[in-house]
């Protein structure tokens, strides 16, 4: 929690200082409510959440004196309420062998790092893990995945640069099936600027996976970078359309002033939030906890 709290301190300072500035020796009236609404929207929480929070406050406290502490508490409780239903851990079905996770997201979002962190976590839980370097166009992506494989003891299935990603996915699933591997994580390309091409590529990957296991992929996990703020919303929308996302990992919540976007994402997409990334190290992945997040965000 302290890691998340210090990570989110930029978000929470901005919110807490803003709340204090608005509510020092002032009543809860139309003017202060409007200022609070603006503050929440600027902090990326989105208009629906900002409206819910200000309406909840107005209902109980309109025309009364209110302290900044009370406002922050109301904020934390509203954020926790909207995020709690989305607090869903990623459960691996040990019967699947392999349980297949298709990992999607734009380049730079922290997808490969998240795969590495998850590989360590699953290995620590006694699961055997295999990785597939499905971003076949980026040499750096393949190399980085190999490094994570070495670090975590997970075999990495690779092909030459420019190889067909679906062919690679097929080989990886076959290998994982034959070796009785518990979890297979398939990295994918993140070229959202070529949406059509990426859509075709991901659709083809899913098609070939299904040839070997009709129930797969068992999760399509979208990695989003918190520091991009509102852009996370358009990325989520695009990958929903392209790949049918089943859950989220939000990275880089350490040291960003934009943690509030998770609330806007929740409102818009209602996607389960599995994990948050709070650093670059292998241990810097936490199960998402709505209460802790809400408290860290509201200061
Ligand atoms: P990919 O292109 O989506 O695979 O992104 P990478 O996994 O290569 O990550 C891009 C950069 O973000 C790297 O420098 C990572 O170390 C960094 N990164 C990933 N997750 C986190 C996180 O939770 N916090 C911080 N501070 N950096 C992260």
Boltz pocket constraint, residues with backbone or C-beta under 6 A from the ligand:
constraints:
  - pocket:
      binder: B
      contacts: [[A, 105], [A, 106], [A, 107], [A, 108], [A, 109], [A, 110], [A, 111], [A, 112], [A, 113], [A, 114], [A, 144], [A, 190], [A, 250], [A, 251], [A, 252], [A, 253], [A, 254], [A, 276], [A, 277], [A, 278], [A, 279], [A, 280], [A, 284]]
      max_distance: 6.0
